[in-house]
């Protein structure tokens, strides 16, 4: 893969992860205990299930989101997504957020 294409792809992932976290944060401010279905995030962020799934797993492994897996929910890897306290702290620290997700 050419270097330019690879850089564009990583920027796309940063933008998607930023969108996921910002979407969850806005939901958190309205309904602090609410979880959101992955399909809603997919629509807001303009992505597909494949891209959303692996980015959600990355964010979960980073401790920024929690994935609910109480039942199967194809084509998604989880039935719900929620922001963790660590995710909230990152979003509220604008400099750290921009540094972590420069595609914002």
N, C-alpha and C positions, 0 to 999 in steps of 0.2 A: 504494500500500500504506500503510495507517495506520502512524503512527510506532510505536505499541506493538507491532504485529505484526512490524515490521521489527526492533525491538530483541529480541524473543523469538527470531526466526530467527537473529540473530547470536549470541545466547547458546547456541542449539542447536549452532551451528558450533563455538563455543569448547568446549563440552562434548564434541563428537565428536572434535575435534582433541586435546583432553586425553586422552580415552579411547584414541585411536590411539597416542599417544606413551607412555602408561602401560602399555598392552598390550605394545608393543615393548620397553619397558624391562624389564618382568618377564621376557620371553623372553630378553633380552640377559643378564640376571643368571644365568639357568639355563644358557643355551647361547650364549656370547658371539659365535660366528660364525654363528649360525643366522639364517635369514630366515623370514618367516612369509607364508603365503598370504593374500591380501586377504579371501577368504571367511571365514577364521578371525577376522579383525579385525571383519568385518561382523557375525558372530554375537555376539562378545563385546560390541561397542558398540551392538548393537541398531539397526542402520541398514540402508539398502538400497544396492545397487551404485552407483546414480547419485550419491547423497550422498557415499558413501565415495570414489568416484573423484575428484571435483573437490577434495575436502579433502586427499586424498593428493597430488595435484598441487601444491596450495598448500604443503603441508609440504615437498615436494621442492624447490620453487622457493625456499623459505625456508632450505634447507640442513639441515633437521632429519631427513629420511628419504631413503633411496635406494630407487628403484623398479627392480626387475629386469624387463627386457623381452626375455628371451631367446626367448620364443615368445608367440604370441597366447593370450590367456586370457579370452575374453569370459565374462561381461559386464564384467570388470575391465580397467583400463587397464594393469595390470602382472601378472606372474605371481608376484612376491614383493616384500616390503617389509622393509627393515632400518633400524634407527636409526643415525644418524651420530654421530660424536663430539660435534658441536655439539648434537644432540638430547639426548644423555646429559648434557652439561654443563647444558643448560637445565632438565631434569627435576631434577637434583641441586641446583640453586639454587632452592629452594622459593619465595623471594620473587619472583624473576624469572619463574618458571613461573606463579605465581598472577597476576602482573601481565599476562603475555602471554595467558593463558587464564583470564579471570575467571569463567567459567562452571563451573569445576572444583568 
